[in-house]
Amino acid sequence: MKDMEKYRPRRRFIYGLYTLIAFLAFSYFLFYVRTEVQRSIFVSVQGSLRLREVSDQVNQVTYRKILKRIEDSETVHFVFTGDIMLSRGIDFKMRKAGDYTFPFLNIASTTRGADIAFGNLEGPISTRGKNQGSEYSFRANPQVMKGLLFAGFDIVSLANNHMWDWGAEALTDTLDTLKRNNILTIGAGKNEAEANSPVFIMKGNQRVVFFAYTNLYPESLYASGDKPGISTFNEEKIIRAIKEETTPEDIVVVSIHWGDEYKTESNNFQKRLGKALIDAGADMVIGHHPHVVEEIEHYKNGWIVYSLGNFVFDQNFSEDTSKGLLLEITTKSGAVEKVELKEIRMNKDFQPTLKEKI
């Protein structure tokens, strides 16, 4: 008994030390969480709360935002952007800044305000794959997910001429990474069915249907059977899919990567196909690829945007490639109610900055 009394002060000291260490560890944890939450954002689709997690090989950050529920469930506010390329010179700028949200710092307040924010993701997100030998091969670090989430993107098109730059592995990584972070993809898939399936988004009682295609790839890169790839570009099949997969009450968006690079006017093929897609039931045809802005046409009850130009891209070698359009469309009860075009310009760090309404 006396021996136990002898060691009791020592045990109290040890218990006290453990308690102090636990308290310090818990305090550090609270400080870390508060610091991360200060950089958080919130994203909402279909009028519900949604938690998005960024998972990559370096760390894990949680972004959250509670977006106001829109009282009128028949109204949908869209934001459409042009080409988003997050490698090469953009990667250099992000690493130099130590911030993978860097490209979107001047524009995120606008894109985050949409019910549905859409962009064309120009290149895969991966650390794997094999360079397919293109003169310009793009592949973005998985850390760029922080920027896409910060900007509030809800859906991106993968149907473009750079998505296969690093082959099947990089493409499937891109699909997995975006899915894991609750960003929808359209225009590519791990198999033929997935690559060619439309994406449906419900906003209140309104259904929005997305399709995405490009005519700039050979058929060998189309998804086939269980082989990953890009959606099939076949005009007859596209028109049939629009008619079969949608109803007159839907809002139908067709994203298409087409046209001639650096041409500020659409070609005859774009004009003909754009009108055919509206005739088939599309409400909006959203074009990109030329890296410059092309004209916009109101045709019947639909809108054809031939090219939105660049959104985030390291092409500051001309006035035309240094600017683009941000398109805001509001629909109500299944019809386009309001269309706003906003000019953006990229600064010396390739950050898009809103200029003015056109």
KEKE-215258 format. One record per residue (C-alpha): x, y, z; residue number from 0; chain; residue in one letter. Coordinates in steps of 0.25 Angstrom, whole numbers, plus 2048, in hexadecimal, padded with zeros to 3 digits. Last residue first. Example, Ala and Ser with C-alpha at 12.3 -4.5 7.8 and 13.67 -1.06 7.14 Angstrom:
BEGIN
@px 837, py 7FC, pz 81D, k 1, c A, r S
@px 831, py 7EE, pz 81F, k 0, c A, r A
//
This chain:
BEGIN
@px 7A5, py 8AD, pz 6D5, k 357, c A, r I
@px 7A6, py 8AD, pz 6E4, k 356, c A, r K
@px 7B3, py 8B1, pz 6EA, k 355, c A, r E
@px 7C1, py 8AD, pz 6EE, k 354, c A, r K
@px 7C1, py 8A0, pz 6F6, k 353, c A, r L
@px 7CF, py 89B, pz 6F9, k 352, c A, r T
@px 7D5, py 88E, pz 6F4, k 351, c A, r P
@px 7E3, py 88B, pz 6FA, k 350, c A, r Q
@px 7EE, py 888, pz 6F0, k 349, c A, r F
@px 7F8, py 88E, pz 6F9, k 348, c A, r D
@px 7FA, py 89A, pz 6EF, k 347, c A, r K
@px 7EB, py 89D, pz 6F0, k 346, c A, r N
@px 7E1, py 895, pz 6E9, k 345, c A, r M
@px 7D5, py 89D, pz 6E4, k 344, c A, r R
@px 7C6, py 899, pz 6E6, k 343, c A, r I
@px 7BA, py 89F, pz 6DE, k 342, c A, r E
@px 7AC, py 89C, pz 6E4, k 341, c A, r K
@px 7A1, py 898, pz 6DB, k 340, c A, r L
@px 793, py 897, pz 6E2, k 339, c A, r E
@px 787, py 88F, pz 6DD, k 338, c A, r V
@px 77A, py 88F, pz 6E4, k 337, c A, r K
@px 76D, py 887, pz 6E3, k 336, c A, r E
@px 771, py 87A, pz 6DC, k 335, c A, r V
@px 765, py 870, pz 6DE, k 334, c A, r A
@px 762, py 864, pz 6E6, k 333, c A, r G
@px 75A, py 86B, pz 6F1, k 332, c A, r S
@px 765, py 876, pz 6F3, k 331, c A, r K
@px 773, py 876, pz 6ED, k 330, c A, r T
@px 77E, py 880, pz 6F0, k 329, c A, r T
@px 78A, py 880, pz 6E8, k 328, c A, r I
@px 798, py 886, pz 6EC, k 327, c A, r E
@px 7A3, py 885, pz 6E1, k 326, c A, r L
@px 7B1, py 889, pz 6E5, k 325, c A, r L
@px 7B8, py 88D, pz 6D8, k 324, c A, r L
@px 7C7, py 88D, pz 6D5, k 323, c A, r G
@px 7D3, py 895, pz 6D5, k 322, c A, r K
@px 7E2, py 893, pz 6D3, k 321, c A, r S
@px 7E1, py 88B, pz 6C7, k 320, c A, r T
@px 7DB, py 897, pz 6BF, k 319, c A, r D
@px 7E5, py 8A1, pz 6C4, k 318, c A, r E
@px 7F1, py 898, pz 6C0, k 317, c A, r S
@px 7FD, py 890, pz 6C6, k 316, c A, r F
@px 7F6, py 88F, pz 6D3, k 315, c A, r N
@px 7F3, py 880, pz 6D2, k 314, c A, r Q
@px 7F5, py 87A, pz 6DF, k 313, c A, r D
@px 7E7, py 875, pz 6E1, k 312, c A, r F
@px 7DB, py 877, pz 6EB, k 311, c A, r V
@px 7CE, py 87C, pz 6E4, k 310, c A, r F
@px 7D2, py 87C, pz 6D5, k 309, c A, r N
@px 7C8, py 87E, pz 6CA, k 308, c A, r G
@px 7B9, py 87D, pz 6CC, k 307, c A, r L
@px 7B7, py 877, pz 6BE, k 306, c A, r S
@px 7AB, py 875, pz 6B6, k 305, c A, r Y
@px 7A1, py 878, pz 6C0, k 304, c A, r V
@px 794, py 873, pz 6BA, k 303, c A, r I
@px 787, py 877, pz 6C1, k 302, c A, r W
@px 779, py 871, pz 6C0, k 301, c A, r G
@px 76B, py 874, pz 6BE, k 300, c A, r N
@px 76C, py 877, pz 6AF, k 299, c A, r K
@px 77B, py 87A, pz 6AD, k 298, c A, r Y
@px 782, py 885, pz 6B6, k 297, c A, r H
@px 790, py 885, pz 6B1, k 296, c A, r E
@px 79D, py 888, pz 6B8, k 295, c A, r I
@px 7AA, py 88C, pz 6B1, k 294, c A, r E
@px 7B8, py 887, pz 6B3, k 293, c A, r E
@px 7C1, py 889, pz 6BE, k 292, c A, r V
@px 7CF, py 884, pz 6BD, k 291, c A, r V
@px 7D6, py 877, pz 6C2, k 290, c A, r H
@px 7CF, py 870, pz 6B6, k 289, c A, r P
@px 7CC, py 864, pz 6BF, k 288, c A, r H
@px 7BE, py 868, pz 6C5, k 287, c A, r H
@px 7AF, py 867, pz 6C2, k 286, c A, r G
@px 7A3, py 867, pz 6CB, k 285, c A, r I
@px 796, py 863, pz 6C3, k 284, c A, r V
@px 78A, py 867, pz 6CC, k 283, c A, r M
@px 77B, py 863, pz 6CC, k 282, c A, r D
@px 77E, py 856, pz 6C4, k 281, c A, r A
@px 771, py 84F, pz 6BE, k 280, c A, r G
@px 776, py 849, pz 6B1, k 279, c A, r A
@px 773, py 857, pz 6AA, k 278, c A, r D
@px 77D, py 85D, pz 6B4, k 277, c A, r I
@px 787, py 852, pz 6B0, k 276, c A, r L
@px 785, py 854, pz 6A1, k 275, c A, r A
@px 787, py 863, pz 6A3, k 274, c A, r K
@px 795, py 861, pz 6A9, k 273, c A, r G
@px 799, py 856, pz 69F, k 272, c A, r L
@px 796, py 860, pz 693, k 271, c A, r R
@px 79D, py 86C, pz 699, k 270, c A, r K
@px 7A9, py 863, pz 69E, k 269, c A, r Q
@px 7AB, py 85D, pz 691, k 268, c A, r F
@px 7AA, py 86A, pz 68A, k 267, c A, r N
@px 7B6, py 870, pz 692, k 266, c A, r N
@px 7B4, py 879, pz 69F, k 265, c A, r S
@px 7BB, py 886, pz 69F, k 264, c A, r E
@px 7C6, py 88B, pz 6A8, k 263, c A, r T
@px 7D0, py 881, pz 6A2, k 262, c A, r K
@px 7DB, py 87E, pz 6AC, k 261, c A, r Y
@px 7DA, py 86F, pz 6AB, k 260, c A, r E
@px 7CF, py 86A, pz 6A1, k 259, c A, r D
@px 7C2, py 864, pz 6A6, k 258, c A, r G
@px 7BE, py 859, pz 6B0, k 257, c A, r W
@px 7BD, py 855, pz 6BE, k 256, c A, r H
@px 7AE, py 853, pz 6C1, k 255, c A, r I
@px 7A6, py 854, pz 6CE, k 254, c A, r S
@px 797, py 851, pz 6CC, k 253, c A, r V
@px 78D, py 857, pz 6D6, k 252, c A, r V
@px 77F, py 852, pz 6D7, k 251, c A, r V
@px 775, py 859, pz 6E1, k 250, c A, r I
@px 76A, py 84E, pz 6E3, k 249, c A, r D
@px 75B, py 851, pz 6E1, k 248, c A, r E
@px 75B, py 84D, pz 6D2, k 247, c A, r P
@px 761, py 83F, pz 6D6, k 246, c A, r T
@px 76F, py 839, pz 6D5, k 245, c A, r T
@px 776, py 82C, pz 6D3, k 244, c A, r E
@px 770, py 828, pz 6C6, k 243, c A, r E
@px 770, py 835, pz 6BE, k 242, c A, r K
@px 77E, py 839, pz 6C3, k 241, c A, r I
@px 783, py 82B, pz 6C1, k 240, c A, r A
@px 77E, py 82B, pz 6B2, k 239, c A, r R
@px 785, py 838, pz 6AF, k 238, c A, r I
@px 792, py 833, pz 6B5, k 237, c A, r I
@px 791, py 826, pz 6AD, k 236, c A, r K
@px 78E, py 82D, pz 6A0, k 235, c A, r E
@px 79A, py 836, pz 6A2, k 234, c A, r E
@px 7A4, py 82C, pz 6A6, k 233, c A, r N
@px 7AE, py 830, pz 6B0, k 232, c A, r F
@px 7B0, py 825, pz 6BA, k 231, c A, r T
@px 7B3, py 829, pz 6C8, k 230, c A, r S
@px 7C2, py 828, pz 6CC, k 229, c A, r I
@px 7C9, py 81C, pz 6D1, k 228, c A, r G
@px 7CA, py 810, pz 6DA, k 227, c A, r P
@px 7C9, py 802, pz 6D4, k 226, c A, r K
@px 7BE, py 7F9, pz 6D9, k 225, c A, r D
@px 7B6, py 7F9, pz 6CC, k 224, c A, r G
@px 7BC, py 805, pz 6C5, k 223, c A, r S
@px 7C0, py 813, pz 6CA, k 222, c A, r A
@px 7C4, py 81C, pz 6BE, k 221, c A, r Y
@px 7D3, py 81D, pz 6BC, k 220, c A, r L
@px 7D3, py 814, pz 6B0, k 219, c A, r S
@px 7C8, py 81D, pz 6AA, k 218, c A, r E
@px 7D2, py 828, pz 6A8, k 217, c A, r P
@px 7D1, py 834, pz 6B0, k 216, c A, r Y
@px 7CD, py 843, pz 6AD, k 215, c A, r L
@px 7BE, py 841, pz 6AB, k 214, c A, r N
@px 7BB, py 843, pz 6BA, k 213, c A, r T
@px 7AF, py 83F, pz 6C2, k 212, c A, r Y
@px 7A8, py 843, pz 6CF, k 211, c A, r A
@px 799, py 840, pz 6D4, k 210, c A, r F
@px 792, py 847, pz 6E0, k 209, c A, r F
@px 784, py 845, pz 6E5, k 208, c A, r V
@px 77E, py 84F, pz 6EF, k 207, c A, r V
@px 771, py 84B, pz 6F6, k 206, c A, r R
@px 769, py 855, pz 6FD, k 205, c A, r Q
@px 760, py 851, pz 709, k 204, c A, r N
@px 76B, py 857, pz 713, k 203, c A, r G
@px 778, py 857, pz 70C, k 202, c A, r K
@px 77A, py 849, pz 706, k 201, c A, r M
@px 786, py 845, pz 6FF, k 200, c A, r I
@px 787, py 83B, pz 6F4, k 199, c A, r F
@px 793, py 837, pz 6ED, k 198, c A, r V
@px 792, py 831, pz 6DF, k 197, c A, r P
@px 799, py 823, pz 6DC, k 196, c A, r S
@px 7A3, py 822, pz 6D1, k 195, c A, r N
@px 7AF, py 820, pz 6D9, k 194, c A, r A
@px 7A9, py 817, pz 6E3, k 193, c A, r E
@px 7A3, py 80E, pz 6D9, k 192, c A, r A
@px 7B0, py 80D, pz 6D1, k 191, c A, r E
@px 7B9, py 80A, pz 6DD, k 190, c A, r N
@px 7C1, py 811, pz 6E7, k 189, c A, r K
@px 7BB, py 81E, pz 6E3, k 188, c A, r G
@px 7BB, py 82B, pz 6DB, k 187, c A, r A
@px 7B2, py 836, pz 6D7, k 186, c A, r G
@px 7AC, py 83A, pz 6E4, k 185, c A, r I
@px 7B2, py 83B, pz 6F2, k 184, c A, r T
@px 7AB, py 83F, pz 700, k 183, c A, r L
@px 7B3, py 845, pz 70B, k 182, c A, r I
@px 7B1, py 83D, pz 718, k 181, c A, r N
@px 7BF, py 83D, pz 71D, k 180, c A, r N
@px 7C1, py 82E, pz 71B, k 179, c A, r R
@px 7BA, py 82F, pz 70D, k 178, c A, r K
@px 7C4, py 839, pz 709, k 177, c A, r L
@px 7D0, py 831, pz 70D, k 176, c A, r T
@px 7CA, py 824, pz 708, k 175, c A, r D
@px 7C7, py 82A, pz 6FA, k 174, c A, r L
@px 7D5, py 831, pz 6F9, k 173, c A, r T
@px 7DC, py 824, pz 6FE, k 172, c A, r D
@px 7D5, py 81D, pz 6F2, k 171, c A, r T
@px 7DA, py 827, pz 6E8, k 170, c A, r L
@px 7E8, py 826, pz 6EE, k 169, c A, r A
@px 7E8, py 817, pz 6ED, k 168, c A, r E
@px 7E2, py 817, pz 6DF, k 167, c A, r A
@px 7EC, py 820, pz 6D8, k 166, c A, r G
@px 7F5, py 82C, pz 6DC, k 165, c A, r W
@px 7F0, py 836, pz 6D2, k 164, c A, r D
@px 7E2, py 82F, pz 6D1, k 163, c A, r W
@px 7DA, py 83A, pz 6D7, k 162, c A, r M
@px 7E1, py 844, pz 6CE, k 161, c A, r H
@px 7D8, py 845, pz 6C2, k 160, c A, r N
@px 7CB, py 847, pz 6C9, k 159, c A, r N
@px 7BF, py 83F, pz 6CF, k 158, c A, r A
@px 7C3, py 840, pz 6DE, k 157, c A, r L
@px 7B8, py 84A, pz 6E1, k 156, c A, r S
@px 7B7, py 84F, pz 6EF, k 155, c A, r V
@px 7AB, py 84F, pz 6FA, k 154, c A, r I
@px 7A9, py 856, pz 707, k 153, c A, r D
@px 7B4, py 860, pz 707, k 152, c A, r F
@px 7B4, py 868, pz 714, k 151, c A, r G
@px 7C1, py 871, pz 711, k 150, c A, r A
@px 7C7, py 86B, pz 71E, k 149, c A, r F
@px 7C4, py 85D, pz 71A, k 148, c A, r L
@px 7CB, py 85F, pz 70D, k 147, c A, r L
@px 7D7, py 865, pz 714, k 146, c A, r G
@px 7D8, py 85B, pz 71E, k 145, c A, r K
@px 7D7, py 850, pz 713, k 144, c A, r M
@px 7E4, py 856, pz 70E, k 143, c A, r V
@px 7EB, py 84E, pz 718, k 142, c A, r Q
@px 7EA, py 842, pz 70F, k 141, c A, r P
@px 7F5, py 847, pz 706, k 140, c A, r N
@px 7F1, py 84A, pz 6F8, k 139, c A, r A
@px 7F4, py 843, pz 6EB, k 138, c A, r R
@px 7F5, py 84B, pz 6DE, k 137, c A, r F
@px 7FD, py 846, pz 6D1, k 136, c A, r S
@px 800, py 851, pz 6C7, k 135, c A, r Y
@px 808, py 84B, pz 6BC, k 134, c A, r E
@px 800, py 83E, pz 6BD, k 133, c A, r S
@px 808, py 831, pz 6C0, k 132, c A, r G
@px 7FE, py 829, pz 6C8, k 131, c A, r Q
@px 805, py 82C, pz 6D5, k 130, c A, r N
@px 803, py 81F, pz 6DE, k 129, c A, r K
@px 7FB, py 81F, pz 6EA, k 128, c A, r G
@px 7FB, py 822, pz 6F8, k 127, c A, r R
@px 7FC, py 82F, pz 701, k 126, c A, r T
@px 7EE, py 833, pz 6FE, k 125, c A, r S
@px 7E4, py 83D, pz 6FA, k 124, c A, r I
@px 7E1, py 83D, pz 6EB, k 123, c A, r P
@px 7E0, py 848, pz 6E1, k 122, c A, r G
@px 7D8, py 854, pz 6DD, k 121, c A, r E
@px 7CD, py 854, pz 6E7, k 120, c A, r L
@px 7C1, py 85B, pz 6E0, k 119, c A, r N
@px 7B9, py 862, pz 6EA, k 118, c A, r G
@px 7AB, py 862, pz 6F1, k 117, c A, r F
@px 7A5, py 868, pz 6FE, k 116, c A, r A
@px 797, py 864, pz 702, k 115, c A, r I
@px 790, py 86C, pz 70C, k 114, c A, r D
@px 799, py 877, pz 70A, k 113, c A, r A
@px 79F, py 881, pz 714, k 112, c A, r G
@px 7AC, py 879, pz 715, k 111, c A, r R
@px 7B0, py 87D, pz 707, k 110, c A, r T
@px 7AE, py 88C, pz 70A, k 109, c A, r T
@px 7B6, py 88C, pz 718, k 108, c A, r S
@px 7C0, py 882, pz 712, k 107, c A, r A
@px 7C5, py 88D, pz 707, k 106, c A, r I
@px 7D1, py 894, pz 70D, k 105, c A, r N
@px 7D7, py 888, pz 715, k 104, c A, r L
@px 7D4, py 87E, pz 70A, k 103, c A, r F
@px 7E2, py 87B, pz 705, k 102, c A, r P
@px 7E8, py 87B, pz 713, k 101, c A, r F
@px 7E0, py 870, pz 71A, k 100, c A, r T
@px 7EC, py 867, pz 719, k 99, c A, r Y
@px 7F4, py 870, pz 722, k 98, c A, r D
@px 803, py 870, pz 724, k 97, c A, r G
@px 803, py 87D, pz 71C, k 96, c A, r A
@px 80F, py 877, pz 714, k 95, c A, r K
@px 808, py 86A, pz 713, k 94, c A, r R
@px 7FC, py 870, pz 70E, k 93, c A, r M
@px 803, py 878, pz 704, k 92, c A, r K
@px 80B, py 86C, pz 6FF, k 91, c A, r F
@px 7FF, py 864, pz 6FD, k 90, c A, r D
@px 7F8, py 86F, pz 6F5, k 89, c A, r I
@px 804, py 86F, pz 6EC, k 88, c A, r G
@px 804, py 860, pz 6E9, k 87, c A, r R
@px 7F7, py 85A, pz 6F0, k 86, c A, r S
@px 7E9, py 85F, pz 6F4, k 85, c A, r L
@px 7E2, py 861, pz 6E6, k 84, c A, r M
@px 7D4, py 866, pz 6E8, k 83, c A, r I
@px 7CD, py 869, pz 6DA, k 82, c A, r D
@px 7C1, py 872, pz 6DA, k 81, c A, r G
@px 7B7, py 875, pz 6E6, k 80, c A, r T
@px 7A8, py 873, pz 6E8, k 79, c A, r F
@px 7A0, py 878, pz 6F4, k 78, c A, r V
@px 792, py 873, pz 6F5, k 77, c A, r F
@px 787, py 878, pz 6FE, k 76, c A, r H
@px 77B, py 86F, pz 6FF, k 75, c A, r V
@px 76D, py 874, pz 702, k 74, c A, r T
@px 761, py 86A, pz 704, k 73, c A, r E
@px 765, py 868, pz 713, k 72, c A, r S
@px 761, py 877, pz 716, k 71, c A, r D
@px 766, py 878, pz 724, k 70, c A, r E
@px 775, py 876, pz 721, k 69, c A, r I
@px 77B, py 86F, pz 72C, k 68, c A, r R
@px 787, py 878, pz 731, k 67, c A, r K
@px 794, py 871, pz 72F, k 66, c A, r L
@px 79A, py 86B, pz 73C, k 65, c A, r I
@px 7A9, py 869, pz 739, k 64, c A, r K
@px 7B3, py 85F, pz 73C, k 63, c A, r R
@px 7C2, py 85B, pz 738, k 62, c A, r Y
@px 7C9, py 850, pz 73F, k 61, c A, r T
@px 7D8, py 84F, pz 73C, k 60, c A, r V
@px 7E0, py 842, pz 73B, k 59, c A, r Q
@px 7EF, py 841, pz 739, k 58, c A, r N
@px 7FA, py 83E, pz 72F, k 57, c A, r V
@px 7F5, py 832, pz 727, k 56, c A, r Q
@px 7E8, py 837, pz 724, k 55, c A, r D
@px 7DA, py 838, pz 72B, k 54, c A, r S
@px 7D1, py 844, pz 72A, k 53, c A, r V
@px 7C5, py 842, pz 732, k 52, c A, r E
@px 7B7, py 848, pz 72E, k 51, c A, r R
@px 7AC, py 849, pz 737, k 50, c A, r L
@px 79E, py 84C, pz 731, k 49, c A, r R
@px 792, py 853, pz 736, k 48, c A, r L
@px 786, py 852, pz 72D, k 47, c A, r S
@px 77F, py 85B, pz 723, k 46, c A, r G
@px 782, py 852, pz 717, k 45, c A, r Q
@px 791, py 856, pz 718, k 44, c A, r V
@px 797, py 85D, pz 723, k 43, c A, r S
@px 7A6, py 861, pz 725, k 42, c A, r V
@px 7AC, py 867, pz 731, k 41, c A, r F
@px 7BA, py 86D, pz 733, k 40, c A, r I
@px 7C5, py 86B, pz 73D, k 39, c A, r S
@px 7D2, py 873, pz 73F, k 38, c A, r R
@px 7CE, py 877, pz 74E, k 37, c A, r Q
@px 7CA, py 868, pz 750, k 36, c A, r V
@px 7D9, py 865, pz 74E, k 35, c A, r E
@px 7DE, py 86E, pz 759, k 34, c A, r T
@px 7D3, py 86A, pz 763, k 33, c A, r R
@px 7D6, py 85B, pz 761, k 32, c A, r V
@px 7E5, py 85E, pz 763, k 31, c A, r Y
@px 7E2, py 866, pz 770, k 30, c A, r F
@px 7D9, py 85B, pz 775, k 29, c A, r L
@px 7E3, py 851, pz 773, k 28, c A, r F
@px 7EE, py 859, pz 77A, k 27, c A, r Y
@px 7E5, py 85A, pz 786, k 26, c A, r S
@px 7E2, py 84B, pz 786, k 25, c A, r F
@px 7F1, py 848, pz 786, k 24, c A, r A
@px 7F4, py 852, pz 791, k 23, c A, r L
@px 7E9, py 84D, pz 79A, k 22, c A, r F
@px 7EE, py 83E, pz 797, k 21, c A, r A
@px 7FC, py 842, pz 79B, k 20, c A, r I
@px 7F8, py 849, pz 7A8, k 19, c A, r L
@px 7EF, py 83D, pz 7AC, k 18, c A, r T
@px 7FB, py 834, pz 7A9, k 17, c A, r Y
@px 804, py 83D, pz 7B2, k 16, c A, r L
@px 7F9, py 83D, pz 7BD, k 15, c A, r G
@px 7F8, py 82E, pz 7BD, k 14, c A, r Y
@px 807, py 82D, pz 7BE, k 13, c A, r I
@px 808, py 837, pz 7CA, k 12, c A, r F
@px 7FD, py 830, pz 7D1, k 11, c A, r R
@px 804, py 822, pz 7CF, k 10, c A, r R
@px 811, py 828, pz 7D5, k 9, c A, r R
@px 809, py 82E, pz 7E1, k 8, c A, r P
@px 803, py 820, pz 7E3, k 7, c A, r R
@px 810, py 819, pz 7E3, k 6, c A, r Y
@px 813, py 819, pz 7F2, k 5, c A, r K
@px 805, py 817, pz 7F6, k 4, c A, r E
@px 805, py 80A, pz 7EF, k 3, c A, r M
@px 812, py 806, pz 7F6, k 2, c A, r D
@px 80B, py 809, pz 804, k 1, c A, r K
@px 800, py 800, pz 800, k 0, c A, r M
//
